[in-house]
Amino acid sequence: MKKKIILVVTIFILIIVVFSVKNSIVNTTAKQAEEESQDILYQDVIITALSPTINTAIENYYKNILTETPLYDSSFIKILNIERPNGYRTWYFIINIEINPFIGPHIPVGKDRISIELSYPGLQEILTFEHVKDYPLPERYQHLYLH
């Protein structure tokens, strides 16, 4: 009888400990996601605003390599830095990004660095485009190469 009581109490204590740890982990993860979400939100807004210029840069480079223009999404873009060369509270920015365009089901075709000038009222210009690395396409996508 005592063994059953000890077993029931032990199981009850284990259940309480497991739920306490689980709730602690869930709360910590939710808090981290909330804090990170602001950074992700800002990055996504910047990338969305720059997307016409990013599209142009990608089209201009890959039109001589592939039969179709690669795509991208925010998980394939890293904002390297944002500069404000004219000083505090001015409306002229240089935004440097690294992007991994892809084709098909997110098959990367390369790594590129793009420097974009952004000025009031939303004027954008590609300052530099640097193709950093090629990623060879799988056999079933080889037909997309122009050469």
MITIZA-847507 format. One record per residue (C-alpha): residue in three letters; y, z, x. Coordinates in nm, 2 decimals, decimal comma. Layout:
REM residues N
[ALA [Y Z X]] ...
//
This chain:
REM residues 147
[MET [0,00 0,00 0,00]] [LYS [0,24 0,09 0,28]] [LYS [0,17 -0,24 0,45]] [LYS [0,26 -0,43 0,14]] [ILE [0,59 -0,24 0,11]] [ILE [0,67 -0,30 0,47]] [LEU [0,58 -0,67 0,43]] [VAL [0,81 -0,70 0,12]] [VAL [1,10 -0,52 0,29]] [THR [1,06 -0,73 0,61]] [ILE [1,06 -1,05 0,41]] [PHE [1,36 -0,94 0,21]] [ILE [1,55 -0,86 0,53]] [LEU [1,45 -1,19 0,68]] [ILE [1,58 -1,38 0,37]] [ILE [1,91 -1,19 0,39]] [VAL [1,95 -1,27 0,76]] [VAL [1,86 -1,64 0,71]] [PHE [2,12 -1,68 0,43]] [SER [2,38 -1,49 0,63]] [VAL [2,33 -1,71 0,93]] [LYS [2,32 -2,03 0,72]] [ASN [2,65 -1,94 0,54]] [SER [2,81 -1,86 0,87]] [ILE [2,71 -2,20 1,01]] [VAL [2,82 -2,39 0,69]] [ASN [3,16 -2,21 0,69]] [THR [3,21 -2,29 1,06]] [THR [3,11 -2,65 1,02]] [ALA [3,34 -2,69 0,71]] [LYS [3,63 -2,53 0,90]] [GLN [3,58 -2,76 1,20]] [ALA [3,56 -3,06 0,97]] [GLU [3,88 -2,96 0,80]] [GLU [4,06 -2,92 1,14]] [GLU [3,93 -3,25 1,27]] [SER [4,00 -3,43 0,95]] [GLN [4,38 -3,43 1,02]] [ASP [4,33 -3,59 1,36]] [ILE [4,09 -3,85 1,20]] [LEU [4,33 -3,91 0,92]] [TYR [4,62 -3,98 1,16]] [GLN [4,41 -4,21 1,37]] [ASP [4,28 -4,40 1,06]] [VAL [4,64 -4,44 0,94]] [ILE [4,76 -4,58 1,27]] [ILE [4,46 -4,82 1,30]] [THR [4,52 -4,94 0,94]] [ALA [4,88 -5,00 1,01]] [LEU [4,80 -5,19 1,33]] [SER [4,50 -5,38 1,19]] [PRO [4,68 -5,72 1,14]] [THR [4,78 -5,72 1,51]] [ILE [4,44 -5,59 1,62]] [ASN [4,28 -5,88 1,41]] [THR [4,50 -6,13 1,59]] [ALA [4,41 -6,00 1,93]] [ILE [4,04 -6,01 1,86]] [GLU [4,06 -6,36 1,70]] [ASN [4,26 -6,50 1,99]] [TYR [4,01 -6,38 2,25]] [TYR [3,67 -6,43 2,08]] [LYS [3,75 -6,77 1,92]] [ASN [3,66 -6,93 2,26]] [ILE [3,34 -6,74 2,29]] [LEU [3,18 -6,70 1,94]] [THR [3,16 -6,91 1,63]] [GLU [3,26 -6,62 1,41]] [THR [3,53 -6,36 1,46]] [PRO [3,39 -6,01 1,53]] [LEU [3,48 -5,72 1,31]] [TYR [3,56 -5,36 1,38]] [ASP [3,60 -5,03 1,20]] [SER [3,77 -4,70 1,29]] [SER [3,45 -4,56 1,45]] [PHE [3,46 -4,84 1,70]] [ILE [3,82 -4,78 1,81]] [LYS [3,97 -4,51 2,03]] [ILE [4,34 -4,45 2,06]] [LEU [4,38 -4,40 2,44]] [ASN [4,75 -4,30 2,42]] [ILE [5,08 -4,35 2,24]] [GLU [5,40 -4,37 2,44]] [ARG [5,76 -4,34 2,33]] [PRO [5,93 -4,51 2,63]] [ASN [6,28 -4,48 2,49]] [GLY [6,27 -4,10 2,46]] [TYR [6,26 -3,84 2,19]] [ARG [6,29 -3,94 1,82]] [THR [6,33 -4,31 1,90]] [TRP [6,15 -4,58 1,70]] [TYR [5,98 -4,77 1,98]] [PHE [5,62 -4,71 2,07]] [ILE [5,35 -4,85 2,29]] [ILE [5,00 -4,78 2,15]] [ASN [4,70 -4,84 2,38]] [ILE [4,36 -4,87 2,21]] [GLU [4,01 -4,93 2,32]] [ILE [3,79 -5,13 2,07]] [ASN [3,43 -5,24 2,05]] [PRO [3,43 -5,54 1,81]] [PHE [3,09 -5,62 1,65]] [ILE [2,91 -5,88 1,46]] [GLY [2,64 -5,85 1,19]] [PRO [2,51 -5,50 1,14]] [HIS [2,74 -5,34 1,40]] [ILE [2,61 -5,52 1,71]] [PRO [2,89 -5,47 1,97]] [VAL [3,00 -5,79 2,15]] [GLY [3,23 -5,63 2,40]] [LYS [3,48 -5,36 2,50]] [ASP [3,85 -5,45 2,49]] [ARG [4,17 -5,27 2,56]] [ILE [4,48 -5,37 2,37]] [SER [4,84 -5,26 2,42]] [ILE [5,05 -5,30 2,11]] [GLU [5,43 -5,26 2,09]] [LEU [5,55 -5,10 1,76]] [SER [5,91 -5,08 1,67]] [TYR [6,13 -5,03 1,36]] [PRO [6,08 -5,16 1,09]] [GLY [5,71 -5,20 1,16]] [LEU [5,74 -5,49 1,40]] [GLN [5,43 -5,53 1,61]] [GLU [5,35 -5,74 1,92]] [ILE [5,05 -5,76 2,15]] [LEU [5,17 -5,66 2,50]] [THR [4,83 -5,69 2,68]] [PHE [4,47 -5,77 2,60]] [GLU [4,21 -5,68 2,85]] [HIS [3,85 -5,77 2,80]] [VAL [3,67 -5,49 2,98]] [LYS [3,30 -5,56 2,92]] [ASP [3,06 -5,80 2,76]] [TYR [2,76 -5,69 2,56]] [PRO [2,49 -5,96 2,53]] [LEU [2,39 -6,05 2,18]] [PRO [2,02 -6,00 2,08]] [GLU [1,81 -6,32 2,06]] [ARG [1,85 -6,37 1,69]] [TYR [2,23 -6,38 1,73]] [GLN [2,24 -6,61 2,03]] [HIS [2,34 -6,91 1,81]] [LEU [2,68 -6,75 1,76]] [TYR [2,78 -6,83 2,12]] [LEU [2,99 -7,14 2,15]] [HIS [2,85 -7,23 2,50]] 
//
